[in-house]
Every structure is written in structure tokens, then in C-alpha cells.
Amino acid sequence: MLYWLQQLQVRRWQHRRNSACRDPTNNNNSNNDTADNFLSVLTGPLGLVGEEAANVPSPRTPLANMSLKHPLIEIQNSVHSLRKRASQELSQSQSVFHIDAPQRIPPNSAEPDKTMTLSVETPPPLLPLAESAGQVTPDSPSALDHQTRKTKTRSSSPMTVVCRDSLSSDRTSHLQQENLVLMEDVRAQKELVWILHKALEASQLEKRTCAEFLAEKDEQQRLELLRHRERQAADLRGQLEEVKKEAEDTKRSLSHRDAQLVDLQDNIGMLIEKNNAKQEVIIKLSDQVTSCLSSDGSLNSHTFRWLHRDIENLKDDIEAYKTQNQFLNSEIHQLTKLWRTSCEQEKSLMVKCSYLEASHCQVESRYLGVLRQLQETTTLDPVQRGKVQKMIKEALKRELKSALQLNVARDHDEYGFKIIPEYEVEDMKLLAKIQALEIRSHNLLHQEGAERYLLSRWAQYLTGRSEDLSPSPELKGLLRGGIPQEYRQRVWRWVVRARTRTIRERHPHRYQQLCEKSRTCPHLASRQIQLDLHRTLTTNQHFSSPSNPALQQLRRILLAFSWQNPSIGYCQGLNRVAAIALLVLQSEEDAFWCLVAVVESLMPQDYYTKNLVASQADQRVLKDFLAEKLPRLSAHFEDHSIDVSLITFNWFLVVFVESLPSDILLPLWDAFLYEGTKVIFRYALALFKYKEDDVLKIHDGVEIYQYLRFFTKTISDGRRLTSIAFTDMNPFPGRLLRNRRALHLTRLQGELQELEEQQREFMTESAERKDKDLDMAVSEDDDEL
């Protein structure tokens, strides 16, 4: 059987080698085709096939008597035989567990019973110490006489012995009672002496105090002495209270120690009982072994041969199992190598496929770029222009997914966002298709390696850490690079808990209370919240359907926040902020506290109020930074009268939600929740820096506005954008941001006050003008009359 199994392995490896030679993608070394020598190679089934093997009589092997149908029964019988043989061998000599009970002679018998006589092979029974010292054997007549005499002596005068014992016991108990009474008297006398001693000390102290009081001649000095004594008495009372507290603490600790002691004593008692039970079991087993050894007798030759044969059979079984184990190990090893080789080939094919698909996307992107350039040229005749338009329409109709891709491409990521965004600008669809192809190509070439490196760094950082992380420069650097999807929920929950710890400790059930209040008392903003629910993240899978439960969760969060912060209530844009928190944290309460942290902790005050004064101030701060960091682009905007705040105001209000692809938006939020609004300024400037050259090429104001509406969704390299935000935009001190924000906020508030005064003046003038016109009209009517 071993020979044929080895031949099967050889044929399998030959088939594998032949298929590998035919596969052009196989680059593995030839040394993998040789199997490891777990077993010695058999060149042929010698003595197992052919006429010679058929004519050879079957030898009597130890396996001939083995039952293949019931091997366990054979093994049990063999073990039983071994035990029987061992017990018979030990019966020839005295066992270490062999203990014979001493022969007991009944007290009323005159002669020993013949049934109690010991056999020749057993040792003499143990005797009491007194009898063994007198060298009296149990079978001798003197021993019988001695026993009979003792019995008669014990039974001669029982009444005398009973009377003497009762008198001695009564006297002893009387003396013990007298001793206890005397000890109680001594203890009472000692307590009386101690009380008198304390009373004497108190009287002496009172006498000394009175003497000092009388020794003072002036009433003022006596009054000071009394005050001093009162202060001492107050101190002593305080010390007494402290001593009482210490005594109570000591009593509590003592009771706790007593309880622990009782538990330990119970455990000790249980262990002692277990030990006694084990000792009883050992004694019973020893008795059984002794009885077996004393009753079996010597082994005969037939039983010895039978046991020897069973032992040989077991040895042969062990060798067979060893051979079988080696063969199975060889199979497992070879199959593992085949599986690893197949996995490596599959991985290399997937990498090759991704590279080919990325190359195809790049080629198609260049093709569409050429068509766009031809579309913009004016030298083409109408026929050529029609052909170009037809080619553009055909290119836009084709799907973005390549036919070379083996795996099924996902349309949405883990959070439900579309991987390739859609564009609303009708005349920019060709450019949008080009940008989508570039994004797809970049993701195929760079996404997997970056994600693997980021995941290993976060796994190394979070290993051995508790749920609550501690702020550190290392954590700040990791957050700027983004959090992997596996750890984002945990880290966000920690950041939100750290920013809302105070209010959550004061009101542990705050969210449930607000939800109950919103059910019983409808808020004024509930209608606006209901209208904005269906406008929230319409391209996301979790919010696209009206029946999706995420919409109802978002509604409860926004209603609870409207009661949490009545000064704001609800502001358009908060629905998107809460939706992002709900998608990541997967919990209504956690998403509610994330919204509270963003509005009340991260963003400046009055950022979401009715006049949005803090939001307008941030737009002026952004223009200042844009003029400093990107002077050419700022001058270009001024030349074409471009107001950047028309585009960036929504960026700041919703923290870039629905303005950036999800693979860039979520890392931005990772850093924003930890560092604050400075991250928003960094990324806003980085976006303009990323596309600065493309914007500078456009010299029409309308086209610039149109390009700025969707250019953020065409960012393909998130790593480059992050590098620009946190490296190229340095230095970016937080103190400078706060100072400029305070300056513009003051100016803006002054402008708003002037505007309100002008409005009041205008309203007053218009009212006066209406009154004058009315008076003139009345006077004209009077003249006519």
C-alpha cells in the first residue's frame, strides 16, 4: 500500500510539472517540484505481487490475530492482560500496599476460631505494642489465658469503677467552677483599680488646673487661661473624633479580614475533605490491588505467551501508525506547497490584471483628452467636427469598468459612498469622464500598498492600548495620515468622548431624555428638519431610499440637538455633519455627541447661528491666507472678480461633506476631530494649490466659477493632497489663525451693527415719508371739497 501511495504522489508531481511547463506565467523555481523525503522511497512492491508472492504461504505474523473490525476491543483486551500479568508477578513478593489487619479475638471466646488462622504464604499479623513487647504470639495458650484474665478483671467490679469515676468528675467540675469565679473576681478588681486610677488622674488634673486658675491674680489672665483650656478641650474633642473614626475604620477592616479568614478556612476545610477523600480512594485501591495480588497466584506459561503476543501486536500497530503519520505529513506538506504556489500565481495575475486595467484607463483618458482638444479647436470642418462629436458620444456611453478586470468592481465603498462620483454639469461630462478614469487608474496602482502600510502602523500603535487613547505627537501624525476603516470607529468614539466628557458625566442619559422631549414637545425646527432629511447624502446607499432606517435615526439626532442647543436649534448643513458621524460611528447616541462636539467644541461660537457671523469671518480669514500662501492664484481671482467665498462657504459649513471623494473626506475628518478648524483651512488651501495650474489656464470668469464647482471631486491623489496640506502650507500657527479670526469677527460685527442702524434709519424715513404723503393726500381732498 505504501508503494502504491508513493507512486500516486510521483504521478501527481509529474502532472503538476507538465502543467507548469505549459503555463507561460509560471516563474517558480524547479526545486519546488521535489517533495521532501518524509519516507524512504520504495523502488517496487517486492514480495507483494506476482506468482511468487501468490505461491508463498502466508506467514504467521503477530498481525494475524488482530481484528481490523474491532481494534479498540483488541487494545482493551491487551491492556487487561498486561495488568493481570503484572498483578500475578507482584503476588510472588510482598507489595508495598499489602497491609493485613490484626487478628481480632472475641472477648467472650475461650479459644481462637480456626477460621481466623493465617495461610503459610502471608506474614504474621500485627499485634499491639504491649503484647509484642511480651513476645506473646496470638496462637499460643499463654496469650489466650492472658486475654481471658484481662476480660475477667474488667468484668469483676464495674460498680466500683463507675462510682470512683463519677466522684472524681464531680470534684473536678466543682474546682473548675470555683476557679472561674475567682478569675472573674480578679478581673473585676483589676477593672475597679483601673477606674480608680483614672479617676485619681482626673482629680489631680482638675486640682492642678484649679491651682493655676487661683494662682492668677488678674481677671484677664484667668479669662485667657480659661480660653486656653477651652481650646485644648476642643482639640482633644477633635482628636477623639479622629480616634473614633480610626477605630471604626479598624473595625471595618477587621471585619473584612475576618470574612476573608472565614472564606480561607472554608477553602481549607474543602481542601482537607478533598484530600481525605483522595486518601480513602487510594486506600481502597491499595486494598483492591492487595486482594488481587493475594488471590491470583502465579502466571502460567500459556498466559505469558498470550501477553507477549499482544505486546508484539501493539508494537506492530505503533509502527504502522508511525508510517501512516509520516505519509499524511508528507501529503499535508506537499498540498500546502501547491496551495501556496497557486495563491502566489493568483496574486501575481491579479496584480497584472490591475496594472493592465490601470494602463487601459490611462490610455482611454488620453484618448478622451485628445477628443476634448479636438472639440475645442476651431480649424475642423463641419464633417470632422461631427465625427468628433460622434466619437465623444460613443465614449461617454461606454461604461467605465474595463473588460480586463476579473473581480467584480464595487460601485460603493464601505460607508455607502460612490467610488466614482457623478457630475451635474452637462457640458463638463467629458472632462468628468477623464478625471474618473484618472482616479480609477490611481486607485488601482497605489491604493493597495498605501492601505497595507497604514494598517500595519495603526495595528502596531493600538497593540496593548486600552479603549481610551492618550494625546501624543505620534497619534497626531497617524491621524493626519488617516485611520484605516477597521479602527476608525474606535478612534472617533475616543475623540468624541474626550471632547464631551464633562457634559456626559453630568448628564449620563442626556440623549434619551432629549429624544423623549422631542416626542412629547415638537420643536419649531422639526418641519425644516423633515424637509432636509431627503436632501442628505442623496448618492449614499444608506440615505438614498426614503424607507431606509438611517433617515429616521438622523431625524432623531437632529431633533435631540435642537433641544440640546436652543440658541441654534437647527441650521442647514447640520444634517450632513450628523450623517457622516452616523455612518462611521454606527450609533445614534455616539453620532449625537459627535455633532455636539463639532458645533460646541470644535467650531467657533456663532458658527451656526442665524446670522452666521463666525462663518463669514472665516471666509475673510481664508482670503488673507490665500493671498499669503498662493499669491498668483489670489491675483488671478481678483483680476476676474471671483469671490471665492461663494464656493468655500459651504466647504467650511459642512466640513467638505459632498465636496470631496470619500477616500479623501474621511481622512480629513480624522484630523479635523483631533486638531480642530485649522485642518479645514489647510485642506482648503491645499485644494487650490493642487489645481492652481489648471485654474490659471482659465481666463473667463464664468468658466472659472463652473470649474470651481466640481474640481474638488476630481482629486485623484489623496496622499499628495495631504502632503500639500500638512507640509507645503507650513508654517500655519494656530495663534495667527485665532488673532485674524478675532480681528475679522470684530470688523464684521461692526459692519452688521452699521447695517442694522441703516436699516432702522431707512425704516424710519420710509414711515415718515408715508405719513407726509398721506397728509398731503388728505389736504388735497379737503381743498377739492
Secondary structure, DSSP 8 states (H G I E B T S, - for coil): -HHHHHHHHHHHHHHHHHHHHH-TT----GGGGS---SS---SS-TTTSHHHHHHS-----GGGG--SS-HHHHHHHHHHHHHHHHHHHHTTS--TT---------TT-SS--GGG---SSS------HHHHHTT--TTSHHHHHHHHHHHHHHHH-HHHHHHHHHHHHHHHHHHHHHHHHHHHHHHHHHHHHHHHHHHHHHHHHHHHHHHHHHH--SHHHHHHHHHHHHHHHHHHHHHHHHHHHHHHHHHHHHHHHHHHHHHHHHHHHHHHHHHHHHHHHHHHHHHHHHHHHHHH----HHHHHHHHHHHHHHHHHHHHHHHHHHHHHHHHHHHHHHHHHHHHHHHHHHHHHHHHHHHHHHHHHHHHHHHHHHHH-S-S-HHHHHHHHHHHHHHHHS-SS-TT--S---SB-TTS-BSS-----GGGHHHHHHHHHHHHHHIIIIIHHHHHHHHHHHHHHHTT--SS----HHHHHHHHH---HHHHHHHHHHHHHHHSHHHHHH-TTHHHHHHHHHHHS--TTHHHHHHHHTTSSTTSTTTSSTT-HHHHHHHHHHHHHHHH-TTT---TTHHHHHHHHHHHH--HHHHHHHHHHIIIIIS-TTSSSSS-HHHHHHHHHHHHHHHHH-HHHHHHHHHTT--THHHHHHHHHHTTTTTS-HHHHHHHHHHHHHH-THHHHHHHHHHHHHTHHHHHT---HHHHHHHHHHGGGG---HHHHHHIIIIIT----HHHHHHHHHHHHHHHHHHHHHHHHHHHHHHHHHHHHHHHHHHHHHHHHHHH-
